Structures are given as structure tokens and as C-alpha cells.
Amino acid sequence: MATASYVLSGVGLGRLGAYLILGYLSDKIGRKQVLMLGMLAYFTFFIVSPFNHNVTIAYGLSILAGVANSAFDSATYPTFLEIGDKNKFASILLKAFISIGEFILPLVVASLHNNGMWFGWSFIVAAVIVLINFVTILTTKFPKQQSAIAEEVAQQSPFSVNKKTINCYSTRRLQLHVHGNNDLVHTVD
């Protein structure tokens, strides 16, 4: 159980470590490119994981899955805002599907194992779905980025925080507001 906890902690580490950089890249090079990067990372995770028998590699793959998740967040949530969906239904729907997928995958793996089948089929099916989505995204036109925000962010370093808001999405959204007097105020919604 300790080994499984160690490996799974890599997802959180990958997510946290990648948020700031991938959010910056999403504004700098585009949402579509960052989304495709996340898909490639997930594809690699899903293809390599079932064949891996090394804990260190499993930990690295978990970090890669966390990075992929951050890439999805950094690309999809701003895209939904740029589409102009004021009721935020698409964002809520996305969160719902992600939660359902995170809930179902372990159940499918356990079910396959309990029925004497190879657990890796669940990963292979997920990889095929990611690949189909990747091909679909290649031909999908994304909305134009909000240029004022994108230009302002493109001129900054991904690590600058002075008078800027950093949005970190995890189970809950945490906003850190750095004010001119360097007081740190945080809100969790």
C-alpha cells in the first residue's frame, strides 16, 4: 500500500509543478498546442503504464499524468471562457467527465482483474480514446485568444507574480492575490 501511495503522489507533484509553466505556455503558444501536449503525455502514460514493472518508472509516469492533467486544465478552462459561455455549463460538464473518469478507471481495472482479464485493457482503451481525440483536435478550430490578456502574459516570465493572479486548480480552486504592498491574501472557493 505504501508503494501505491508513493506512486500516486506523483500525480499531485506533476500537476502542481506544471500549472504555472503550462498556464504561461497556454497564453504564449496557444491553447490547442498545450492541449495536444497534454494528450501526448496522457497517451504515453496509458501506453507505457500497463507494461511497466518498475516503481521508479511508475512514479515518473504518475508525474507525467499530473503534467498532462495540468495541460488539460491550462488549455480547456481558458478556451471555454474565450468561447464566451457565460453560464459556465461547458466547464462544469468537463469537470464532471473528469471526475467520472477518475472514479471509473480504478473500478474497471479491479473488475478486469477480478474476472481474470488483463488490467491493461483499460489503459489501452483510454489510449485509443486519447488518440481519437488528438486526431479530432488537429482539425478543430479554437476560438481566438483574448489578445489583451495573452499579450500581457506573453511579455512576462512564467514565474512573475507581482500584482498578478495565479490560478491553481486542484480539487478546489485556490487563488493567490499578490498586492502592491506584498501582502498575501488567499481565497478558496
Biotite code that builds the C-alpha atoms (Angstrom):
import biotite.structure as struc

atoms = struc.array([
    struc.Atom([0.000, 0.000, 0.000], chain_id="A", res_id=1, res_name="MET", atom_name="CA", element="C"),
    struc.Atom([2.877, 2.381, 0.749], chain_id="A", res_id=2, res_name="ALA", atom_name="CA", element="C"),
    struc.Atom([4.292, 1.807, -2.748], chain_id="A", res_id=3, res_name="THR", atom_name="CA", element="C"),
    struc.Atom([0.920, 2.601, -4.337], chain_id="A", res_id=4, res_name="ALA", atom_name="CA", element="C"),
    struc.Atom([0.622, 5.793, -2.282], chain_id="A", res_id=5, res_name="SER", atom_name="CA", element="C"),
    struc.Atom([4.147, 6.777, -3.303], chain_id="A", res_id=6, res_name="TYR", atom_name="CA", element="C"),
    struc.Atom([3.401, 6.250, -6.990], chain_id="A", res_id=7, res_name="VAL", atom_name="CA", element="C"),
    struc.Atom([0.045, 8.056, -6.832], chain_id="A", res_id=8, res_name="LEU", atom_name="CA", element="C"),
    struc.Atom([1.622, 11.050, -5.104], chain_id="A", res_id=9, res_name="SER", atom_name="CA", element="C"),
    struc.Atom([3.467, 11.669, -8.367], chain_id="A", res_id=10, res_name="GLY", atom_name="CA", element="C"),
    struc.Atom([0.219, 12.818, -9.992], chain_id="A", res_id=11, res_name="VAL", atom_name="CA", element="C"),
    struc.Atom([-0.139, 15.660, -7.497], chain_id="A", res_id=12, res_name="GLY", atom_name="CA", element="C"),
    struc.Atom([3.524, 16.572, -7.824], chain_id="A", res_id=13, res_name="LEU", atom_name="CA", element="C"),
    struc.Atom([3.264, 16.652, -11.615], chain_id="A", res_id=14, res_name="GLY", atom_name="CA", element="C"),
    struc.Atom([0.114, 18.766, -11.520], chain_id="A", res_id=15, res_name="ARG", atom_name="CA", element="C"),
    struc.Atom([1.464, 21.260, -9.052], chain_id="A", res_id=16, res_name="LEU", atom_name="CA", element="C"),
    struc.Atom([4.836, 21.555, -10.725], chain_id="A", res_id=17, res_name="GLY", atom_name="CA", element="C"),
    struc.Atom([3.380, 22.122, -14.176], chain_id="A", res_id=18, res_name="ALA", atom_name="CA", element="C"),
    struc.Atom([0.495, 24.538, -13.535], chain_id="A", res_id=19, res_name="TYR", atom_name="CA", element="C"),
    struc.Atom([2.445, 27.761, -13.622], chain_id="A", res_id=20, res_name="LEU", atom_name="CA", element="C"),
    struc.Atom([4.537, 26.865, -16.660], chain_id="A", res_id=21, res_name="ILE", atom_name="CA", element="C"),
    struc.Atom([1.700, 25.330, -18.697], chain_id="A", res_id=22, res_name="LEU", atom_name="CA", element="C"),
    struc.Atom([-0.638, 28.230, -17.948], chain_id="A", res_id=23, res_name="GLY", atom_name="CA", element="C"),
    struc.Atom([2.034, 30.580, -19.241], chain_id="A", res_id=24, res_name="TYR", atom_name="CA", element="C"),
    struc.Atom([2.616, 28.411, -22.325], chain_id="A", res_id=25, res_name="LEU", atom_name="CA", element="C"),
    struc.Atom([-1.115, 28.234, -22.969], chain_id="A", res_id=26, res_name="SER", atom_name="CA", element="C"),
    struc.Atom([-1.180, 32.022, -23.197], chain_id="A", res_id=27, res_name="ASP", atom_name="CA", element="C"),
    struc.Atom([2.124, 32.243, -25.062], chain_id="A", res_id=28, res_name="LYS", atom_name="CA", element="C"),
    struc.Atom([1.920, 29.485, -27.722], chain_id="A", res_id=29, res_name="ILE", atom_name="CA", element="C"),
    struc.Atom([-1.798, 28.723, -27.727], chain_id="A", res_id=30, res_name="GLY", atom_name="CA", element="C"),
    struc.Atom([-4.437, 26.584, -26.066], chain_id="A", res_id=31, res_name="ARG", atom_name="CA", element="C"),
    struc.Atom([-4.549, 23.988, -28.824], chain_id="A", res_id=32, res_name="LYS", atom_name="CA", element="C"),
    struc.Atom([-0.820, 23.263, -28.651], chain_id="A", res_id=33, res_name="GLN", atom_name="CA", element="C"),
    struc.Atom([-0.877, 22.861, -24.871], chain_id="A", res_id=34, res_name="VAL", atom_name="CA", element="C"),
    struc.Atom([-3.945, 20.622, -25.095], chain_id="A", res_id=35, res_name="LEU", atom_name="CA", element="C"),
    struc.Atom([-2.202, 18.450, -27.678], chain_id="A", res_id=36, res_name="MET", atom_name="CA", element="C"),
    struc.Atom([0.894, 18.286, -25.444], chain_id="A", res_id=37, res_name="LEU", atom_name="CA", element="C"),
    struc.Atom([-1.340, 17.055, -22.628], chain_id="A", res_id=38, res_name="GLY", atom_name="CA", element="C"),
    struc.Atom([-2.880, 14.435, -24.909], chain_id="A", res_id=39, res_name="MET", atom_name="CA", element="C"),
    struc.Atom([0.553, 13.165, -25.920], chain_id="A", res_id=40, res_name="LEU", atom_name="CA", element="C"),
    struc.Atom([1.547, 12.963, -22.249], chain_id="A", res_id=41, res_name="ALA", atom_name="CA", element="C"),
    struc.Atom([-1.621, 11.033, -21.364], chain_id="A", res_id=42, res_name="TYR", atom_name="CA", element="C"),
    struc.Atom([-1.162, 8.764, -24.393], chain_id="A", res_id=43, res_name="PHE", atom_name="CA", element="C"),
    struc.Atom([2.358, 7.939, -23.219], chain_id="A", res_id=44, res_name="THR", atom_name="CA", element="C"),
    struc.Atom([1.073, 7.298, -19.685], chain_id="A", res_id=45, res_name="PHE", atom_name="CA", element="C"),
    struc.Atom([-1.694, 4.974, -20.896], chain_id="A", res_id=46, res_name="PHE", atom_name="CA", element="C"),
    struc.Atom([0.521, 3.015, -23.305], chain_id="A", res_id=47, res_name="ILE", atom_name="CA", element="C"),
    struc.Atom([3.564, 2.541, -21.044], chain_id="A", res_id=48, res_name="VAL", atom_name="CA", element="C"),
    struc.Atom([1.847, 2.016, -17.648], chain_id="A", res_id=49, res_name="SER", atom_name="CA", element="C"),
    struc.Atom([0.391, -1.468, -18.177], chain_id="A", res_id=50, res_name="PRO", atom_name="CA", element="C"),
    struc.Atom([3.742, -2.853, -19.360], chain_id="A", res_id=51, res_name="PHE", atom_name="CA", element="C"),
    struc.Atom([5.845, -1.261, -16.626], chain_id="A", res_id=52, res_name="ASN", atom_name="CA", element="C"),
    struc.Atom([7.102, -3.264, -13.627], chain_id="A", res_id=53, res_name="HIS", atom_name="CA", element="C"),
    struc.Atom([9.470, -0.669, -12.136], chain_id="A", res_id=54, res_name="ASN", atom_name="CA", element="C"),
    struc.Atom([8.327, 1.553, -9.244], chain_id="A", res_id=55, res_name="VAL", atom_name="CA", element="C"),
    struc.Atom([10.616, 4.431, -10.233], chain_id="A", res_id=56, res_name="THR", atom_name="CA", element="C"),
    struc.Atom([9.270, 4.440, -13.788], chain_id="A", res_id=57, res_name="ILE", atom_name="CA", element="C"),
    struc.Atom([5.718, 4.193, -12.417], chain_id="A", res_id=58, res_name="ALA", atom_name="CA", element="C"),
    struc.Atom([6.415, 7.263, -10.291], chain_id="A", res_id=59, res_name="TYR", atom_name="CA", element="C"),
    struc.Atom([7.726, 9.116, -13.351], chain_id="A", res_id=60, res_name="GLY", atom_name="CA", element="C"),
    struc.Atom([4.628, 8.091, -15.308], chain_id="A", res_id=61, res_name="LEU", atom_name="CA", element="C"),
    struc.Atom([2.425, 9.385, -12.486], chain_id="A", res_id=62, res_name="SER", atom_name="CA", element="C"),
    struc.Atom([4.227, 12.721, -12.626], chain_id="A", res_id=63, res_name="ILE", atom_name="CA", element="C"),
    struc.Atom([3.669, 12.705, -16.413], chain_id="A", res_id=64, res_name="LEU", atom_name="CA", element="C"),
    struc.Atom([-0.060, 12.083, -15.843], chain_id="A", res_id=65, res_name="ALA", atom_name="CA", element="C"),
    struc.Atom([-0.130, 15.056, -13.469], chain_id="A", res_id=66, res_name="GLY", atom_name="CA", element="C"),
    struc.Atom([1.565, 17.223, -16.084], chain_id="A", res_id=67, res_name="VAL", atom_name="CA", element="C"),
    struc.Atom([-0.992, 16.031, -18.655], chain_id="A", res_id=68, res_name="ALA", atom_name="CA", element="C"),
    struc.Atom([-3.813, 16.965, -16.299], chain_id="A", res_id=69, res_name="ASN", atom_name="CA", element="C"),
    struc.Atom([-2.312, 20.432, -15.824], chain_id="A", res_id=70, res_name="SER", atom_name="CA", element="C"),
    struc.Atom([-2.034, 20.830, -19.592], chain_id="A", res_id=71, res_name="ALA", atom_name="CA", element="C"),
    struc.Atom([-5.716, 19.965, -19.956], chain_id="A", res_id=72, res_name="PHE", atom_name="CA", element="C"),
    struc.Atom([-6.672, 22.490, -17.275], chain_id="A", res_id=73, res_name="ASP", atom_name="CA", element="C"),
    struc.Atom([-4.404, 25.183, -18.729], chain_id="A", res_id=74, res_name="SER", atom_name="CA", element="C"),
    struc.Atom([-5.902, 24.769, -22.194], chain_id="A", res_id=75, res_name="ALA", atom_name="CA", element="C"),
    struc.Atom([-9.553, 23.860, -21.710], chain_id="A", res_id=76, res_name="THR", atom_name="CA", element="C"),
    struc.Atom([-10.754, 26.214, -18.996], chain_id="A", res_id=77, res_name="TYR", atom_name="CA", element="C"),
    struc.Atom([-9.466, 29.386, -20.708], chain_id="A", res_id=78, res_name="PRO", atom_name="CA", element="C"),
    struc.Atom([-10.836, 28.089, -24.032], chain_id="A", res_id=79, res_name="THR", atom_name="CA", element="C"),
    struc.Atom([-14.301, 27.758, -22.525], chain_id="A", res_id=80, res_name="PHE", atom_name="CA", element="C"),
    struc.Atom([-14.038, 31.310, -21.195], chain_id="A", res_id=81, res_name="LEU", atom_name="CA", element="C"),
    struc.Atom([-12.962, 32.555, -24.632], chain_id="A", res_id=82, res_name="GLU", atom_name="CA", element="C"),
    struc.Atom([-15.888, 30.810, -26.268], chain_id="A", res_id=83, res_name="ILE", atom_name="CA", element="C"),
    struc.Atom([-17.996, 33.121, -24.152], chain_id="A", res_id=84, res_name="GLY", atom_name="CA", element="C"),
    struc.Atom([-20.124, 30.550, -22.359], chain_id="A", res_id=85, res_name="ASP", atom_name="CA", element="C"),
    struc.Atom([-21.428, 32.807, -19.608], chain_id="A", res_id=86, res_name="LYS", atom_name="CA", element="C"),
    struc.Atom([-23.340, 30.052, -17.809], chain_id="A", res_id=87, res_name="ASN", atom_name="CA", element="C"),
    struc.Atom([-20.126, 28.002, -17.467], chain_id="A", res_id=88, res_name="LYS", atom_name="CA", element="C"),
    struc.Atom([-22.001, 24.812, -18.351], chain_id="A", res_id=89, res_name="PHE", atom_name="CA", element="C"),
    struc.Atom([-19.146, 23.501, -20.507], chain_id="A", res_id=90, res_name="ALA", atom_name="CA", element="C"),
    struc.Atom([-16.641, 23.952, -17.674], chain_id="A", res_id=91, res_name="SER", atom_name="CA", element="C"),
    struc.Atom([-18.908, 22.144, -15.222], chain_id="A", res_id=92, res_name="ILE", atom_name="CA", element="C"),
    struc.Atom([-19.522, 19.370, -17.748], chain_id="A", res_id=93, res_name="LEU", atom_name="CA", element="C"),
    struc.Atom([-15.772, 18.984, -18.273], chain_id="A", res_id=94, res_name="LEU", atom_name="CA", element="C"),
    struc.Atom([-15.168, 18.720, -14.518], chain_id="A", res_id=95, res_name="LYS", atom_name="CA", element="C"),
    struc.Atom([-17.954, 16.146, -14.273], chain_id="A", res_id=96, res_name="ALA", atom_name="CA", element="C"),
    struc.Atom([-16.482, 13.948, -17.018], chain_id="A", res_id=97, res_name="PHE", atom_name="CA", element="C"),
    struc.Atom([-13.004, 14.167, -15.487], chain_id="A", res_id=98, res_name="ILE", atom_name="CA", element="C"),
    struc.Atom([-14.393, 13.146, -12.090], chain_id="A", res_id=99, res_name="SER", atom_name="CA", element="C"),
    struc.Atom([-16.367, 10.282, -13.611], chain_id="A", res_id=100, res_name="ILE", atom_name="CA", element="C"),
    struc.Atom([-13.278, 9.046, -15.459], chain_id="A", res_id=101, res_name="GLY", atom_name="CA", element="C"),
    struc.Atom([-11.127, 9.235, -12.332], chain_id="A", res_id=102, res_name="GLU", atom_name="CA", element="C"),
    struc.Atom([-13.790, 7.290, -10.451], chain_id="A", res_id=103, res_name="PHE", atom_name="CA", element="C"),
    struc.Atom([-14.425, 4.635, -13.118], chain_id="A", res_id=104, res_name="ILE", atom_name="CA", element="C"),
    struc.Atom([-10.848, 3.719, -14.135], chain_id="A", res_id=105, res_name="LEU", atom_name="CA", element="C"),
    struc.Atom([-9.901, 2.028, -10.832], chain_id="A", res_id=106, res_name="PRO", atom_name="CA", element="C"),
    struc.Atom([-13.234, 0.172, -10.840], chain_id="A", res_id=107, res_name="LEU", atom_name="CA", element="C"),
    struc.Atom([-12.642, -1.081, -14.389], chain_id="A", res_id=108, res_name="VAL", atom_name="CA", element="C"),
    struc.Atom([-9.088, -2.159, -13.501], chain_id="A", res_id=109, res_name="VAL", atom_name="CA", element="C"),
    struc.Atom([-10.353, -4.047, -10.428], chain_id="A", res_id=110, res_name="ALA", atom_name="CA", element="C"),
    struc.Atom([-13.210, -5.610, -12.394], chain_id="A", res_id=111, res_name="SER", atom_name="CA", element="C"),
    struc.Atom([-10.875, -6.805, -15.141], chain_id="A", res_id=112, res_name="LEU", atom_name="CA", element="C"),
    struc.Atom([-8.506, -8.265, -12.561], chain_id="A", res_id=113, res_name="HIS", atom_name="CA", element="C"),
    struc.Atom([-11.325, -9.987, -10.614], chain_id="A", res_id=114, res_name="ASN", atom_name="CA", element="C"),
    struc.Atom([-12.600, -11.584, -13.831], chain_id="A", res_id=115, res_name="ASN", atom_name="CA", element="C"),
    struc.Atom([-9.176, -12.963, -14.722], chain_id="A", res_id=116, res_name="GLY", atom_name="CA", element="C"),
    struc.Atom([-8.585, -10.465, -17.531], chain_id="A", res_id=117, res_name="MET", atom_name="CA", element="C"),
    struc.Atom([-5.534, -8.318, -18.133], chain_id="A", res_id=118, res_name="TRP", atom_name="CA", element="C"),
    struc.Atom([-5.923, -4.985, -16.315], chain_id="A", res_id=119, res_name="PHE", atom_name="CA", element="C"),
    struc.Atom([-4.017, -3.228, -19.105], chain_id="A", res_id=120, res_name="GLY", atom_name="CA", element="C"),
    struc.Atom([-7.009, -3.288, -21.440], chain_id="A", res_id=121, res_name="TRP", atom_name="CA", element="C"),
    struc.Atom([-8.470, -0.344, -19.543], chain_id="A", res_id=122, res_name="SER", atom_name="CA", element="C"),
    struc.Atom([-5.302, 1.637, -20.251], chain_id="A", res_id=123, res_name="PHE", atom_name="CA", element="C"),
    struc.Atom([-5.216, 0.607, -23.916], chain_id="A", res_id=124, res_name="ILE", atom_name="CA", element="C"),
    struc.Atom([-8.854, 1.654, -24.414], chain_id="A", res_id=125, res_name="VAL", atom_name="CA", element="C"),
    struc.Atom([-8.091, 5.006, -22.761], chain_id="A", res_id=126, res_name="ALA", atom_name="CA", element="C"),
    struc.Atom([-5.051, 5.431, -25.053], chain_id="A", res_id=127, res_name="ALA", atom_name="CA", element="C"),
    struc.Atom([-7.221, 4.773, -28.124], chain_id="A", res_id=128, res_name="VAL", atom_name="CA", element="C"),
    struc.Atom([-9.770, 7.347, -26.934], chain_id="A", res_id=129, res_name="ILE", atom_name="CA", element="C"),
    struc.Atom([-6.989, 9.908, -26.389], chain_id="A", res_id=130, res_name="VAL", atom_name="CA", element="C"),
    struc.Atom([-5.618, 9.154, -29.864], chain_id="A", res_id=131, res_name="LEU", atom_name="CA", element="C"),
    struc.Atom([-9.059, 9.645, -31.468], chain_id="A", res_id=132, res_name="ILE", atom_name="CA", element="C"),
    struc.Atom([-9.446, 12.930, -29.586], chain_id="A", res_id=133, res_name="ASN", atom_name="CA", element="C"),
    struc.Atom([-5.959, 14.012, -30.669], chain_id="A", res_id=134, res_name="PHE", atom_name="CA", element="C"),
    struc.Atom([-6.818, 13.465, -34.345], chain_id="A", res_id=135, res_name="VAL", atom_name="CA", element="C"),
    struc.Atom([-10.106, 15.329, -33.843], chain_id="A", res_id=136, res_name="THR", atom_name="CA", element="C"),
    struc.Atom([-8.362, 18.273, -32.154], chain_id="A", res_id=137, res_name="ILE", atom_name="CA", element="C"),
    struc.Atom([-5.886, 18.521, -35.047], chain_id="A", res_id=138, res_name="LEU", atom_name="CA", element="C"),
    struc.Atom([-8.706, 19.683, -37.316], chain_id="A", res_id=139, res_name="THR", atom_name="CA", element="C"),
    struc.Atom([-10.676, 21.652, -34.723], chain_id="A", res_id=140, res_name="THR", atom_name="CA", element="C"),
    struc.Atom([-10.579, 25.439, -34.878], chain_id="A", res_id=141, res_name="LYS", atom_name="CA", element="C"),
    struc.Atom([-10.101, 27.027, -31.475], chain_id="A", res_id=142, res_name="PHE", atom_name="CA", element="C"),
    struc.Atom([-11.519, 30.448, -30.593], chain_id="A", res_id=143, res_name="PRO", atom_name="CA", element="C"),
    struc.Atom([-9.204, 33.410, -30.855], chain_id="A", res_id=144, res_name="LYS", atom_name="CA", element="C"),
    struc.Atom([-7.391, 34.008, -27.591], chain_id="A", res_id=145, res_name="GLN", atom_name="CA", element="C"),
    struc.Atom([-8.310, 37.122, -25.687], chain_id="A", res_id=146, res_name="GLN", atom_name="CA", element="C"),
    struc.Atom([-5.459, 39.158, -27.073], chain_id="A", res_id=147, res_name="SER", atom_name="CA", element="C"),
    struc.Atom([-5.139, 41.776, -24.326], chain_id="A", res_id=148, res_name="ALA", atom_name="CA", element="C"),
    struc.Atom([-4.609, 39.155, -21.651], chain_id="A", res_id=149, res_name="ILE", atom_name="CA", element="C"),
    struc.Atom([-2.476, 36.909, -23.860], chain_id="A", res_id=150, res_name="ALA", atom_name="CA", element="C"),
    struc.Atom([-0.190, 39.769, -24.916], chain_id="A", res_id=151, res_name="GLU", atom_name="CA", element="C"),
    struc.Atom([0.261, 40.928, -21.331], chain_id="A", res_id=152, res_name="GLU", atom_name="CA", element="C"),
    struc.Atom([1.093, 37.411, -20.161], chain_id="A", res_id=153, res_name="VAL", atom_name="CA", element="C"),
    struc.Atom([3.382, 36.729, -23.137], chain_id="A", res_id=154, res_name="ALA", atom_name="CA", element="C"),
    struc.Atom([5.593, 39.603, -22.023], chain_id="A", res_id=155, res_name="GLN", atom_name="CA", element="C"),
    struc.Atom([6.049, 38.137, -18.545], chain_id="A", res_id=156, res_name="GLN", atom_name="CA", element="C"),
    struc.Atom([8.181, 35.367, -17.215], chain_id="A", res_id=157, res_name="SER", atom_name="CA", element="C"),
    struc.Atom([6.173, 32.314, -16.145], chain_id="A", res_id=158, res_name="PRO", atom_name="CA", element="C"),
    struc.Atom([7.419, 32.965, -12.613], chain_id="A", res_id=159, res_name="PHE", atom_name="CA", element="C"),
    struc.Atom([6.449, 36.628, -12.231], chain_id="A", res_id=160, res_name="SER", atom_name="CA", element="C"),
    struc.Atom([3.735, 37.168, -9.633], chain_id="A", res_id=161, res_name="VAL", atom_name="CA", element="C"),
    struc.Atom([3.828, 40.889, -8.847], chain_id="A", res_id=162, res_name="ASN", atom_name="CA", element="C"),
    struc.Atom([0.229, 42.199, -8.924], chain_id="A", res_id=163, res_name="LYS", atom_name="CA", element="C"),
    struc.Atom([-0.903, 39.159, -10.910], chain_id="A", res_id=164, res_name="LYS", atom_name="CA", element="C"),
    struc.Atom([-3.321, 36.393, -10.091], chain_id="A", res_id=165, res_name="THR", atom_name="CA", element="C"),
    struc.Atom([-2.148, 32.814, -10.252], chain_id="A", res_id=166, res_name="ILE", atom_name="CA", element="C"),
    struc.Atom([-4.957, 30.319, -10.582], chain_id="A", res_id=167, res_name="ASN", atom_name="CA", element="C"),
    struc.Atom([-4.110, 26.858, -9.361], chain_id="A", res_id=168, res_name="CYS", atom_name="CA", element="C"),
    struc.Atom([-6.781, 24.238, -9.975], chain_id="A", res_id=169, res_name="TYR", atom_name="CA", element="C"),
    struc.Atom([-6.782, 21.128, -7.889], chain_id="A", res_id=170, res_name="SER", atom_name="CA", element="C"),
    struc.Atom([-9.757, 19.583, -6.134], chain_id="A", res_id=171, res_name="THR", atom_name="CA", element="C"),
    struc.Atom([-10.707, 23.177, -5.325], chain_id="A", res_id=172, res_name="ARG", atom_name="CA", element="C"),
    struc.Atom([-9.671, 26.415, -6.976], chain_id="A", res_id=173, res_name="ARG", atom_name="CA", element="C"),
    struc.Atom([-7.117, 28.356, -4.981], chain_id="A", res_id=174, res_name="LEU", atom_name="CA", element="C"),
    struc.Atom([-6.473, 31.968, -5.872], chain_id="A", res_id=175, res_name="GLN", atom_name="CA", element="C"),
    struc.Atom([-3.434, 33.805, -4.625], chain_id="A", res_id=176, res_name="LEU", atom_name="CA", element="C"),
    struc.Atom([-3.587, 37.555, -4.985], chain_id="A", res_id=177, res_name="HIS", atom_name="CA", element="C"),
    struc.Atom([-0.319, 39.394, -4.567], chain_id="A", res_id=178, res_name="VAL", atom_name="CA", element="C"),
    struc.Atom([-0.957, 43.051, -3.851], chain_id="A", res_id=179, res_name="HIS", atom_name="CA", element="C"),
    struc.Atom([1.384, 46.005, -4.310], chain_id="A", res_id=180, res_name="GLY", atom_name="CA", element="C"),
    struc.Atom([2.284, 46.015, -0.606], chain_id="A", res_id=181, res_name="ASN", atom_name="CA", element="C"),
    struc.Atom([3.295, 42.334, -0.900], chain_id="A", res_id=182, res_name="ASN", atom_name="CA", element="C"),
    struc.Atom([0.566, 41.182, 1.460], chain_id="A", res_id=183, res_name="ASP", atom_name="CA", element="C"),
    struc.Atom([-0.614, 37.722, 0.512], chain_id="A", res_id=184, res_name="LEU", atom_name="CA", element="C"),
    struc.Atom([-4.357, 37.191, 0.571], chain_id="A", res_id=185, res_name="VAL", atom_name="CA", element="C"),
    struc.Atom([-5.804, 33.830, -0.333], chain_id="A", res_id=186, res_name="HIS", atom_name="CA", element="C"),
    struc.Atom([-9.334, 32.671, -1.027], chain_id="A", res_id=187, res_name="THR", atom_name="CA", element="C"),
    struc.Atom([-10.625, 29.187, -1.586], chain_id="A", res_id=188, res_name="VAL", atom_name="CA", element="C"),
    struc.Atom([-13.933, 28.671, -3.356], chain_id="A", res_id=189, res_name="ASP", atom_name="CA", element="C"),
])
